């Protein structure tokens, strides 16, 4: 029978290999534990960020689904003028339409005034088609003066001068979305000035309440326009 003898060097190398393999295994385990510890807060933050962004997207979608409408109730705001004349038919924008400019026909005085209006789309943007209202005031005069808001702006008020009649009118316009958001002091751009010959009078102004826009003119007239009011309607966001 043959006898076998173990090589001491082989036993030592085998022991060293086993020890090295165990050390590598332990090191890998420690690295995995450390990585998991580092990744855990990041995964938690990612989950929180994901939930927050999802909530923001949901809120944005809900906001986008809101529709903008005009109140059917109109508020008359006095611009000024004299005390004569009699009521003239109002110059009024159509349903869910807002004023973006106006026109005045003059002779020696203001005779007639009317508005340019655009429709409000359901998504809260302004339509492209402009429609004129009927005229308020007394027939007469010849030159027609135009006053337009910048693109994307709506008529929110008037400034000018009045006395026994209307001497000057300048439109005050604000960005449509600024009015919807009911900002305390929305950006204002003025239209061209419309002035009667030899204008006098004293400073006058009329502005719609916050969140409202011009949707009509009202006047008292005789031989010419004696007195002028703005008709304002509130913008409402509906869910």
VOBA-1610 file (N, C-alpha, C; in pm, whole numbers, padded with zeros to 5 digits, always signed):
BEGIN
Unk+00085-00118+00000Unk+00000+00000+00000Unk+00088+00122+00000Unk+00050+00219-00084Unk+00129+00342-00091Unk+00087+00434+00021Unk+00178+00505+00077Unk+00151+00605+00182Unk+00157+00742+00120Unk+00066+00834+00164Unk+00066+00972+00112Unk+00120+01065+00216Unk+00192+01165+00171Unk+00251+01266+00260Unk+00201+01404+00218Unk+00141+01490+00309Unk+00095+01626+00280Unk+00213+01718+00270Unk+00209+01806+00174Unk+00315+01905+00156Unk+00286+02024+00246Unk+00371+02058+00337Unk+00347+02171+00429Unk+00326+02302+00355Unk+00399+02322+00246Unk+00385+02449+00171Unk+00246+02458+00109Unk+00196+02343+00057Unk+00063+02344-00002Unk-00043+02374+00104Unk-00028+02315+00223Unk-00123+02342+00331Unk-00121+02490+00369Unk-00001+02551+00373Unk+00011+02693+00410Unk-00054+02782+00304Unk-00030+02750+00177Unk-00088+02830+00069Unk-00241+02818+00069Unk-00289+02695+00095Unk-00434+02676+00098Unk-00497+02754+00212Unk-00429+02758+00326Unk-00480+02833+00441Unk-00482+02983+00411Unk-00373+03027+00348Unk-00367+03170+00313Unk-00478+03207+00213Unk-00503+03122+00114Unk-00607+03149+00014Unk-00744+03155+00078Unk-00767+03063+00172Unk-00896+03062+00240Unk-00915+03189+00322Unk-00806+03228+00392Unk-00814+03350+00474Unk-00835+03473+00387Unk-00765+03478+00273Unk-00780+03593+00182Unk-00922+03598+00126Unk-00978+03482+00086Unk-01114+03478+00035Unk-01215+03525+00138Unk-01196+03484+00263Unk-01286+03527+00370Unk-01278+03678+00391Unk-01156+03732+00386Unk-01139+03877+00404Unk-01206+03954+00292Unk-01192+03905+00170Unk-01256+03973+00056Unk-01408+03968+00070Unk-01459+03853+00114Unk-01603+03838+00132Unk-01656+03938+00237Unk-01581+03947+00349Unk-01620+04041+00455Unk-01616+04185+00403Unk-01510+04218+00325Unk-01497+04354+00273Unk-01612+04388+00179Unk-01652+04292+00095Unk-01764+04315+00004Unk-01892+04339+00082Unk-01915+04259+00188Unk-02033+04276+00271Unk-02035+04415+00334Unk-01918+04458+00387Unk-01909+04590+00450Unk-01936+04702+00349Unk-01884+04687+00226Unk-01907+04787+00122Unk-02055+04795+00086Unk-02120+04678+00077Unk-02262+04677+00046Unk-02344+04744+00156Unk-02306+04718+00282Unk-02376+04781+00394Unk-02358+04932+00391Unk-02232+04976+00365Unk-02204+05120+00359Unk-02281+05185+00244Unk-02285+05120+00129Unk-02358+05175+00015Unk-02508+05187+00045Unk-02562+05083+00108Unk-02704+05088+00144Unk-02733+05201+00241Unk-02639+05223+00337Unk-02658+05332+00434Unk-02655+05467+00365Unk-02567+05482+00264Unk-02559+05609+00193Unk-02678+05628+00100Unk-02722+05520+00039Unk-02830+05531-00059Unk-02965+05550+00005Unk-02981+05504+00128Unk-03113+05509+00192Unk-03169+05650+00201Unk-03092+05752+00254Unk-03149+05888+00258Unk-03177+05943+00119Unk-03087+05907+00022Unk-03110+05956-00114Unk-03239+05898-00172Unk-03258+05768-00149Unk-03382+05707-00197Unk-03503+05767-00128Unk-03486+05796+00003Unk-03597+05858+00076Unk-03626+05996+00021Unk-03518+06076-00003Unk-03536+06211-00060Unk-03596+06203-00200Unk-03549+06103-00277Unk-03604+06088-00412Unk-03754+06060-00406Unk-03791+05972-00312Unk-03933+05942-00297Unk-04012+06064-00257Unk-03956+06145-00165Unk-04026+06267-00124Unk-04036+06365-00240Unk-03924+06382-00315Unk-03926+06473-00430Unk-04026+06425-00535Unk-04028+06293-00558Unk-04121+06239-00656Unk-04266+06267-00616Unk-04295+06248-00488Unk-04430+06274-00440Unk-04464+06422-00451Unk-04365+06509-00419Unk-04391+06653-00426Unk-04415+06696-00570Unk-04331+06650-00663Unk-04349+06686-00803Unk-04483+06632-00857Unk-04519+06511-00811Unk-04646+06455-00854Unk-04763+06540-00805Unk-04752+06588-00679Unk-04857+06675-00625Unk-04861+06808-00701Unk-04740+06862-00733Unk-04736+06987-00807Unk-04798+06970-00946Unk-04766+06857-01011Unk-04824+06832-01143Unk-04976+06819-01134Unk-05023+06754-01026Unk-05167+06740-01009Unk-05233+06875-00988Unk-05167+06960-00904Unk-05222+07095-00881Unk-05222+07175-01009Unk-05112+07161-01088Unk-05104+07236-01213Unk-05212+07190-01310Unk-05234+07057-01315Unk-05338+07007-01403Unk-05476+07057-01359Unk-05499+07059-01226Unk-05626+07109-01176Unk-05643+07256-01210Unk-05531+07334-01197Unk-05535+07477-01229Unk-05565+07498-01377Unk-05499+07412-01462Unk-05520+07427-01605Unk-05663+07393-01644Unk-05728+07307-01565Unk-05864+07271-01598Unk-05965+07376-01554Unk-05918+07475-01472Unk-06007+07583-01431Unk-06050+07661-01555Unk-06173+07709-01556Unk-06220+07792-01666Unk-06252+07931-01614Unk-06228+08031-01699Unk-06249+08170-01661Unk-06381+08218-01722Unk-06462+08279-01636Unk-06591+08333-01681Unk-06608+08474-01626Unk-06695+08549-01692Unk-06730+08683-01646Unk-06861+08678-01569Unk-06866+08754-01462Unk-06992+08768-01391Unk-07093+08838-01482Unk-07218+08795-01473Unk-07323+08860-01553Unk-07362+08996-01495Unk-07324+09020-01371Unk-07355+09147-01307Unk-07252+09253-01346Unk-07297+09368-01389Unk-07209+09479-01424Unk-07218+09590-01320Unk-07103+09649-01292Unk-07094+09758-01195Unk-07063+09886-01273Unk-07139+09992-01250Unk-07117+10120-01318Unk-07020+10205-01234Unk-06912+10249-01298Unk-06811+10334-01233Unk-06812+10469-01304Unk-06836+10577-01229Unk-06853+10711-01285Unk-06719+10769-01329Unk-06710+10805-01457Unk-06591+10874-01508Unk-06606+11026-01497Unk-06729+11075-01512Unk-06751+11218-01495Unk-06817+11283-01615Unk-06837+11415-01605Unk-06901+11493-01709Unk-07006+11585-01650Unk-07093+11638-01737Unk-07198+11731-01693Unk-07322+11657-01644Unk-07425+11738-01614Unk-07548+11683-01556Unk-07666+11686-01653Unk-07639+11720-01778Unk-07749+11726-01875Unk-07763+11596-01950Unk-07847+11605-02054Unk-07867+11489-02141Unk-07967+11390-02085Unk-07983+11281-02157Unk-08074+11173-02119Unk-08004+11040-02145Unk-08051+10931-02085Unk-07982+10803-02102Unk-07976+10759-02247Unk-07859+10714-02287Unk-07840+10655-02420Unk-07827+10503-02405Unk-07852+10430-02511Unk-07830+10285-02503Unk-07684+10256-02466Unk-07664+10151-02385Unk-07528+10113-02345Unk-07453+10051-02462Unk-07323+10067-02459Unk-07234+09995-02552Unk-07171+09881-02473Unk-07213+09756-02500Unk-07179+09642-02414Unk-07116+09529-02495Unk-07007+09472-02443Unk-06946+09353-02503Unk-07041+09235-02490Unk-07023+09134-02574Unk-07106+09015-02566Unk-07072+08929-02445Unk-07140+08818-02431Unk-07120+08728-02318Unk-06977+08673-02317Unk-06915+08675-02198Unk-06778+08628-02180Unk-06681+08697-02276Unk-06703+08829-02298Unk-06613+08910-02381Unk-06570+09033-02303Unk-06446+09076-02324Unk-06389+09188-02249Unk-06337+09293-02346Unk-06330+09416-02298Unk-06286+09527-02384Unk-06133+09531-02393Unk-06084+09555-02514Unk-05940+09567-02536Unk-05906+09698-02607Unk-06004+09788-02618Unk-05982+09917-02681Unk-06115+09989-02698Unk-06108+10114-02745Unk-06233+10188-02766Unk-06215+10290-02877Unk-06327+10347-02922Unk-06329+10447-03028Unk-06421+10560-02986Unk-06389+10681-03029Unk-06472+10798-02999Unk-06489+10880-03127Unk-06611+10916-03156Unk-06638+11007-03268Unk-06665+11145-03210Unk-06593+11244-03260Unk-06601+11378-03202Unk-06633+11482-03308Unk-06692+11590-03260Unk-06703+11713-03337Unk-06641+11820-03248Unk-06722+11914-03201Unk-06675+12009-03101Unk-06662+11941-02965Unk-06744+11837-02943Unk-06743+11762-02818Unk-06735+11612-02851Unk-06729+11530-02746Unk-06746+11386-02764Unk-06891+11361-02806Unk-06911+11285-02911Unk-07047+11251-02954Unk-07083+11106-02922Unk-07004+11013-02974Unk-07034+10872-02953Unk-06906+10796-02914Unk-06927+10690-02837Unk-06815+10604-02799Unk-06858+10459-02810Unk-06764+10369-02842Unk-06792+10226-02849Unk-06663+10149-02823Unk-06675+10020-02806Unk-06563+09937-02760Unk-06525+09829-02860Unk-06400+09790-02857Unk-06353+09667-02921Unk-06348+09558-02814Unk-06405+09442-02843Unk-06412+09333-02744Unk-06360+09203-02803Unk-06302+09118-02718Unk-06260+08984-02758Unk-06319+08884-02659Unk-06342+08763-02709Unk-06401+08657-02628Unk-06294+08592-02540Unk-06334+08548-02420Unk-06245+08474-02331Unk-06261+08325-02360Unk-06151+08257-02394Unk-06158+08113-02414Unk-06169+08042-02278Unk-06211+07916-02281Unk-06229+07841-02158Unk-06099+07819-02083Unk-05986+07818-02157Unk-05857+07797-02090Unk-05801+07926-02031Unk-05877+08035-02040Unk-05833+08161-01981Unk-05750+08248-02072Unk-05740+08214-02199Unk-05669+08299-02294Unk-05769+08386-02370Unk-05718+08489-02436Unk-05803+08579-02512Unk-05817+08532-02657Unk-05935+08546-02710Unk-05957+08509-02849Unk-05888+08604-02946Unk-05885+08564-03071Unk-05818+08643-03175Unk-05912+08740-03247Unk-06041+08709-03247Unk-06136+08789-03325Unk-06188+08906-03241Unk-06177+09027-03296Unk-06225+09149-03228Unk-06361+09189-03284Unk-06453+09220-03193Unk-06586+09265-03235Unk-06619+09397-03169Unk-06682+09485-03245Unk-06721+09615-03192Unk-06860+09609-03128Unk-06878+09688-03024Unk-07010+09701-02963Unk-07095+09800-03041Unk-07220+09812-03001Unk-07301+09924-03049Unk-07244+10054-02990Unk-07296+10167-03037Unk-07245+10297-02990Unk-07336+10355-02882Unk-07273+10427-02790Unk-07350+10503-02692Unk-07318+10651-02712Unk-07419+10737-02693Unk-07400+10880-02713Unk-07498+10935-02814Unk-07462+11050-02873Unk-07548+11118-02971Unk-07479+11122-03106Unk-07554+11093-03214Unk-07494+11102-03347Unk-07439+11241-03373Unk-07332+11247-03444Unk-07271+11376-03477Unk-07121+11361-03485Unk-07059+11471-03522Unk-06914+11469-03536Unk-06870+11394-03659Unk-06743+11394-03682Unk-06690+11325-03799Unk-06564+11246-03767Unk-06459+11307-03714Unk-06336+11226-03691Unk-06362+11114-03591Unk-06306+10996-03619Unk-06310+10883-03527Unk-06169+10860-03473Unk-06157+10859-03341Unk-06029+10841-03274Unk-06024+10702-03212Unk-05911+10633-03230Unk-05895+10496-03182Unk-05798+10491-03065Unk-05827+10402-02971Unk-05740+10381-02854Unk-05735+10232-02826Unk-05617+10171-02842Unk-05605+10026-02833Unk-05511+09985-02719Unk-05549+09878-02649Unk-05461+09817-02550Unk-05353+09736-02623Unk-05234+09717-02560Unk-05134+09627-02618Unk-05187+09484-02625Unk-05124+09404-02707Unk-05165+09265-02724Unk-05156+09191-02590Unk-05261+09118-02555Unk-05264+09044-02429Unk-05311+09126-02311Unk-05343+09255-02333Unk-05391+09343-02227Unk-05541+09366-02244Unk-05607+09403-02135Unk-05749+09433-02137Unk-05772+09571-02074Unk-05882+09633-02111Unk-05915+09766-02061Unk-05966+09755-01917Unk-05903+09831-01829Unk-05937+09824-01687Unk-05986+09957-01631Unk-05968+10067-01707Unk-06012+10196-01657Unk-05987+10307-01757Unk-06022+10429-01717Unk-06000+10550-01798Unk-05939+10658-01711Unk-05855+10737-01773Unk-05806+10862-01714Unk-05828+10972-01816Unk-05839+11095-01770Unk-05856+11207-01863Unk-05901+11332-01792Unk-05990+11406-01860Unk-06040+11532-01805Unk-06188+11545-01839Unk-06264+11597-01744Unk-06407+11619-01765Unk-06446+11754-01705Unk-06555+11810-01758Unk-06613+11933-01704Unk-06763+11925-01724Unk-06815+12014-01813Unk-06956+12005-01849Unk-06982+11892-01947Unk-06873+11834-01996Unk-06882+11720-02088Unk-06753+11640-02071Unk-06725+11553-02166Unk-06601+11475-02165Unk-06498+11549-02249Unk-06386+11583-02189Unk-06283+11656-02262Unk-06171+11566-02314Unk-06131+11467-02234Unk-06022+11377-02274Unk-06043+11241-02209Unk-06007+11137-02283Unk-06014+11000-02231Unk-05893+10921-02278Unk-05826+10856-02183Unk-05712+10770-02211Unk-05738+10636-02142Unk-05727+10527-02216Unk-05753+10396-02158Unk-05637+10347-02074Unk-05667+10283-01961Unk-05568+10217-01876Unk-05584+10066-01894Unk-05478+10000-01941Unk-05484+09858-01974Unk-05387+09779-01887Unk-05424+09656-01855Unk-05339+09567-01775Unk-05337+09429-01838Unk-05230+09350-01813Unk-05225+09213-01866Unk-05345+09133-01816Unk-05404+09057-01905Unk-05526+08982-01871Unk-05503+08889-01752Unk-05391+08815-01753Unk-05367+08719-01645Unk-05336+08790-01514Unk-05281+08912-01520Unk-05261+08988-01397Unk-05392+09025-01332Unk-05494+09053-01414Unk-05626+09085-01359Unk-05690+08960-01300Unk-05675+08845-01368Unk-05730+08720-01317Unk-05671+08687-01180Unk-05541+08711-01164Unk-05474+08679-01038Unk-05501+08781-00929Unk-05578+08885-00962Unk-05621+08986-00864Unk-05502+09053-00794Unk-05404+09090-00871Unk-05288+09160-00814Unk-05329+09298-00766Unk-05269+09340-00654Unk-05305+09470-00596Unk-05270+09585-00689Unk-05156+09576-00754Unk-05111+09685-00840Unk-05061+09627-00972Unk-05153+09583-01058Unk-05110+09521-01184Unk-05042+09623-01275Unk-04953+09572-01359Unk-04886+09658-01457Unk-04990+09730-01542Unk-04965+09857-01570Unk-05062+09938-01646Unk-04994+10005-01764Unk-05054+09993-01879Unk-05011+10062-02001Unk-05127+10149-02049Unk-05095+10272-02093Unk-05199+10365-02136Unk-05215+10362-02288Unk-05339+10380-02332Unk-05367+10387-02475Unk-05338+10528-02528Unk-05367+10546-02656Unk-05360+10681-02713Unk-05464+10770-02645Unk-05437+10898-02640Unk-05530+10994-02581Unk-05633+11037-02687Unk-05760+11042-02645Unk-05866+11097-02729Unk-05911+11227-02664Unk-05902+11339-02738Unk-05929+11470-02680Unk-06016+11553-02774Unk-06111+11623-02719Unk-06194+11711-02800Unk-06119+11842-02826Unk-06155+11917-02929Unk-06090+12045-02954Unk-06108+12141-02836Unk-06008+12217-02808Unk-06010+12317-02700Unk-06054+12254-02568Unk-05994+12138-02537Unk-06032+12065-02416Unk-05995+12144-02291Unk-06078+12135-02190Unk-06051+12196-02060Unk-06080+12095-01952Unk-06168+12133-01858Unk-06209+12039-01755Unk-06104+12020-01648Unk-06128+11921-01563Unk-06037+11891-01452Unk-06006+11741-01456Unk-05895+11698-01393Unk-05856+11556-01400Unk-05966+11463-01350Unk-05981+11352-01420Unk-06082+11253-01384Unk-06026+11115-01412Unk-06074+11018-01336Unk-06037+10880-01364Unk-06143+10787-01307Unk-06150+10670-01365Unk-06243+10566-01320Unk-06178+10432-01348Unk-06173+10345-01246Unk-06112+10213-01258Unk-06207+10106-01207Unk-06206+09993-01276Unk-06283+09879-01229Unk-06222+09826-01099Unk-06303+09764-01014Unk-06248+09703-00892Unk-06146+09594-00925Unk-06067+09557-00826Unk-05967+09452-00846Unk-06035+09323-00892Unk-05978+09261-00994Unk-06034+09139-01048Unk-06145+09160-01150Unk-06172+09287-01187Unk-06278+09317-01284Unk-06221+09393-01403Unk-06290+09389-01515Unk-06246+09454-01638Unk-06363+09529-01701Unk-06331+09618-01794Unk-06434+09695-01864Unk-06505+09604-01964Unk-06638+09606-01957Unk-06719+09531-02054Unk-06826+09618-02118Unk-06824+09751-02090Unk-06924+09838-02151Unk-06905+09984-02118Unk-06972+10071-02194Unk-06982+10215-02169Unk-07129+10248-02148Unk-07154+10348-02064Unk-07289+10402-02042Unk-07278+10554-02046Unk-07376+10620-02106Unk-07364+10766-02118Unk-07500+10834-02103Unk-07492+10963-02070Unk-07605+11056-02078Unk-07571+11153-02191Unk-07663+11176-02282Unk-07632+11256-02400Unk-07751+11342-02440Unk-07718+11456-02500Unk-07815+11543-02563Unk-07766+11572-02703Unk-07718+11695-02726Unk-07656+11725-02854Unk-07518+11661-02863Unk-07462+11629-02750Unk-07331+11562-02743Unk-07331+11476-02617Unk-07222+11405-02594Unk-07212+11321-02476Unk-07186+11408-02354Unk-07278+11406-02257Unk-07263+11486-02137Unk-07186+11413-02026Unk-07214+11284-02008Unk-07159+11212-01894Unk-07126+11069-01938Unk-07024+11010-01873Unk-06979+10876-01913Unk-06950+10790-01790Unk-06993+10664-01798Unk-06962+10564-01697Unk-06895+10444-01763Unk-06812+10376-01686Unk-06762+10244-01726Unk-06855+10138-01670Unk-06875+10033-01746Unk-06945+09915-01696Unk-06839+09805-01678Unk-06826+09756-01555Unk-06722+09660-01520Unk-06783+09526-01482Unk-06715+09417-01518Unk-06758+09281-01483Unk-06642+09208-01418Unk-06675+09128-01317Unk-06573+09054-01242Unk-06535+08927-01316Unk-06405+08899-01321Unk-06355+08773-01376Unk-06357+08668-01265Unk-06408+08549-01297Unk-06418+08442-01198Unk-06354+08314-01252Unk-06280+08248-01164Unk-06220+08118-01199Unk-06308+08008-01143Unk-06355+07920-01230Unk-06444+07812-01189Unk-06375+07678-01206Unk-06390+07590-01107Unk-06327+07456-01110Unk-06419+07357-01180
//
